């Protein structure tokens, strides 16, 4: 029903809340996976928040960030490893 987004140039630490999503049943915070600065927000979600569920891997993205430490991605799982968990 609603997606609350940060502003471009806002900086966040890893695991810090940067916005929220609200459905008919609940509201939930969204947490930054890695420390960084917001470079872009998906303005399409303002008029169509359902994209988060309908197209999460394509048009439903939330924010694009510039990582504070690009080397921090070394510990992330790729798609195959994530699905194996």
DAQUIHU-V716799 format. One line per field, one symbol per residue. ss: DSSP state (@ for helix, = for strand, . for the rest). A space follows every 50 residues. Layout:
ss = ???
//
This chain:
ss = .===......==....======....=====....======..@@@@... @@@@........=====..@@@@@@...@@@@@@.
//
